[in-house]
Amino acid sequence: MADVLTPIWQRVLQLPSIGADDNFFDLGGDSSLALELFNQISQVYDRELPPVIIYYAPTIAALATLLDQPGPPRLPPLVLLKAGTQAPPIFITHGLGGSVMDFFQVVKHMQVCHPIHGMQAKGIDGVDEPFDRIEDMAQFYLDAVKALQPHGPYVLIGYSLGGLVTLEMAQRLSKNGEKVALLAMLDAYPSIRYLS
């Protein structure tokens, strides 16, 4: 599998050699190149794969392991977008499209020591049915966030629709006695229902 993936990576990234454990993003990959990479991989394997997989499997070795599994890959809701050492982590909720790939360029330029995790929409993998209620999305993401960080303070950012989801998450955390250090809503307009 890695033997087939390596030349594809080399073509897309325009590099003469790539090691099996070299990180796609460290090699200059971005969301546009990820789309091209998965377009070429889909042609070779005759299998549709969401480009967001690159965040879960950013090396040739990891991607080969994932592709060796039968059936479509099951993707967890949290994607590590940027490693960091300082607590608390930052959690960013996707917009209407459901993908965290929109955040790649922004996160790349954020000069923080905190790890940054993106919340990926349920169903973006083509396996599960997506949620159709903000409350269900908020609880699903809260379960994932609390598995990684059981207690606050929490740093939550939501973009567009994700702003409403993040607001619901913050309200639930506060209701349960947890501290939300930052709630940032980008290009989001909360309805009156959420402000009361």
C-alpha positions as CSV (number, residue, x, y, z in Angstrom):
1,M,0.0,0.0,0.0
2,A,2.8,2.5,0.9
3,D,4.5,1.7,-2.4
4,V,1.4,2.9,-4.2
5,L,0.9,6.0,-2.0
6,T,4.5,7.2,-2.1
7,P,4.6,8.3,-5.8
8,I,1.1,9.9,-5.5
9,W,2.4,12.0,-2.5
10,Q,5.6,12.8,-4.5
11,R,3.6,14.1,-7.5
12,V,1.1,16.1,-5.4
13,L,3.8,17.7,-3.2
14,Q,6.3,17.9,-6.0
15,L,9.0,16.3,-4.0
16,P,11.6,13.8,-5.2
17,S,11.5,11.6,-2.1
18,I,9.2,11.3,0.9
19,G,9.6,9.0,3.9
20,A,6.8,6.8,5.1
21,D,6.6,8.8,8.4
22,D,7.0,12.3,6.9
23,N,4.1,14.5,7.9
24,F,2.0,15.8,4.9
25,F,1.7,19.3,6.4
26,D,5.4,19.5,7.4
27,L,6.2,18.8,3.8
28,G,4.2,21.8,2.6
29,G,0.8,20.2,2.2
30,D,-2.4,22.2,2.7
31,S,-6.1,21.8,2.2
32,S,-6.0,22.4,-1.5
33,L,-3.2,19.8,-1.9
34,A,-5.1,17.4,0.3
35,L,-8.1,17.6,-2.2
36,E,-5.7,16.8,-5.1
37,L,-4.1,14.0,-3.1
38,F,-7.3,12.3,-2.3
39,N,-8.6,12.8,-5.8
40,Q,-5.6,10.9,-7.1
41,I,-5.9,8.2,-4.4
42,S,-9.6,7.7,-5.2
43,Q,-8.7,7.1,-8.8
44,V,-6.1,4.5,-8.0
45,Y,-8.2,2.7,-5.4
46,D,-11.6,3.3,-6.9
47,R,-12.8,4.3,-3.5
48,E,-14.1,7.7,-2.4
49,L,-12.4,9.1,0.7
50,P,-13.0,12.4,2.4
51,P,-9.9,14.6,2.3
52,V,-10.2,15.3,6.0
53,I,-8.6,11.9,6.5
54,I,-5.3,13.6,6.1
55,Y,-5.7,15.1,9.5
56,Y,-6.2,11.7,11.1
57,A,-3.5,10.0,9.0
58,P,-0.9,12.6,8.0
59,T,1.8,10.2,7.0
60,I,2.1,7.6,4.2
61,A,2.4,4.9,6.8
62,A,-0.6,6.0,8.8
63,L,-2.7,6.4,5.6
64,A,-1.7,3.0,4.3
65,T,-2.8,1.4,7.6
66,L,-6.1,3.3,7.4
67,L,-6.7,2.2,3.8
68,D,-5.9,-1.4,4.6
69,Q,-9.0,-1.5,6.9
70,P,-12.1,-3.0,5.3
71,G,-15.0,-0.6,4.7
72,P,-15.1,3.1,5.0
73,P,-12.9,4.6,7.8
74,R,-14.7,5.7,10.9
75,L,-13.5,9.1,12.0
76,P,-13.6,10.5,15.5
77,P,-15.1,14.0,15.9
78,L,-11.9,15.7,17.2
79,V,-9.0,16.4,14.8
80,L,-5.7,17.7,16.2
81,L,-5.0,20.7,13.9
82,K,-2.0,22.0,15.7
83,A,0.1,20.4,18.5
84,G,0.9,22.4,21.6
85,T,2.1,21.9,25.1
86,Q,0.2,24.6,27.1
87,A,-3.2,23.9,28.7
88,P,-6.0,24.4,28.1
89,P,-6.5,23.2,24.6
90,I,-8.5,25.2,22.1
91,F,-11.5,23.6,20.5
92,I,-12.9,25.0,17.2
93,T,-16.3,24.0,15.8
94,H,-16.8,23.8,12.0
95,G,-19.2,25.9,10.0
96,L,-22.2,24.7,7.9
97,G,-20.0,22.5,5.6
98,G,-18.9,20.4,8.5
99,S,-15.2,20.2,7.7
100,V,-12.3,21.4,9.7
101,M,-10.2,21.8,6.6
102,D,-11.4,25.4,6.4
103,F,-9.3,26.1,9.5
104,F,-6.0,24.8,8.2
105,Q,-4.6,28.1,7.0
106,V,-5.9,30.1,10.0
107,V,-4.5,27.6,12.5
108,K,-1.2,27.4,10.7
109,H,-0.7,31.1,11.5
110,M,-1.9,31.1,15.1
111,Q,1.1,31.6,17.3
112,V,-0.1,29.9,20.4
113,C,1.4,27.2,22.6
114,H,-2.0,25.5,23.1
115,P,-3.0,22.4,21.2
116,I,-5.8,23.2,18.8
117,H,-8.5,20.6,18.0
118,G,-11.1,20.9,15.3
119,M,-14.6,19.4,15.7
120,Q,-15.5,17.5,12.6
121,A,-19.2,17.0,11.8
122,K,-20.7,13.6,12.3
123,G,-21.5,12.1,8.9
124,I,-18.7,13.9,7.0
125,D,-17.1,10.5,6.6
126,G,-20.1,9.3,4.6
127,V,-20.7,6.5,7.1
128,D,-22.9,8.0,9.8
129,E,-26.0,10.1,9.5
130,P,-25.3,13.8,10.3
131,F,-27.1,15.5,13.1
132,D,-29.9,17.9,12.2
133,R,-30.2,19.6,15.6
134,I,-27.8,22.0,17.2
135,E,-28.4,20.5,20.6
136,D,-27.5,17.0,19.4
137,M,-24.3,18.3,17.8
138,A,-23.4,20.2,21.0
139,Q,-23.8,17.1,23.1
140,F,-21.8,14.9,20.7
141,Y,-18.9,17.4,20.7
142,L,-19.1,17.9,24.4
143,D,-18.7,14.2,24.9
144,A,-15.5,14.2,22.8
145,V,-14.2,17.4,24.4
146,K,-14.7,16.0,27.9
147,A,-13.0,12.7,27.0
148,L,-9.9,14.8,26.2
149,Q,-10.3,17.5,28.8
150,P,-12.6,16.4,31.7
151,H,-12.7,19.8,33.4
152,G,-12.4,23.4,32.5
153,P,-11.4,26.0,31.9
154,Y,-12.5,25.5,28.3
155,V,-11.6,27.6,25.3
156,L,-14.2,27.3,22.6
157,I,-14.4,28.9,19.2
158,G,-17.2,28.4,16.7
159,Y,-17.4,29.5,13.1
160,S,-20.7,30.3,11.4
161,L,-23.1,27.5,12.4
162,G,-20.4,26.3,14.7
163,G,-20.8,29.5,16.7
164,L,-24.4,28.4,17.7
165,V,-23.1,24.9,18.4
166,T,-20.3,26.3,20.5
167,L,-22.7,28.6,22.4
168,E,-24.9,25.7,23.3
169,M,-21.8,23.8,24.4
170,A,-20.7,26.7,26.6
171,Q,-24.2,27.0,28.2
172,R,-24.2,23.2,29.0
173,L,-20.7,23.4,30.5
174,S,-21.6,26.4,32.6
175,K,-24.9,24.8,33.8
176,N,-22.8,21.9,35.0
177,G,-20.5,24.1,37.0
178,E,-17.6,24.1,34.5
179,K,-15.6,27.3,33.7
180,V,-15.5,28.5,30.1
181,A,-12.5,30.8,29.8
182,L,-13.3,31.9,26.3
183,L,-16.3,31.6,24.0
184,A,-15.6,33.1,20.6
185,M,-18.2,33.1,17.8
186,L,-16.9,34.0,14.4
187,D,-19.3,35.1,11.7
188,A,-22.2,33.7,13.8
189,Y,-25.5,35.2,14.7
190,P,-27.1,33.7,17.8
191,S,-30.9,33.6,17.8
192,I,-32.8,35.2,20.7
193,R,-33.5,31.7,22.0
194,Y,-29.8,31.2,22.8
195,L,-29.4,34.6,24.4
196,S,-32.0,34.1,27.1
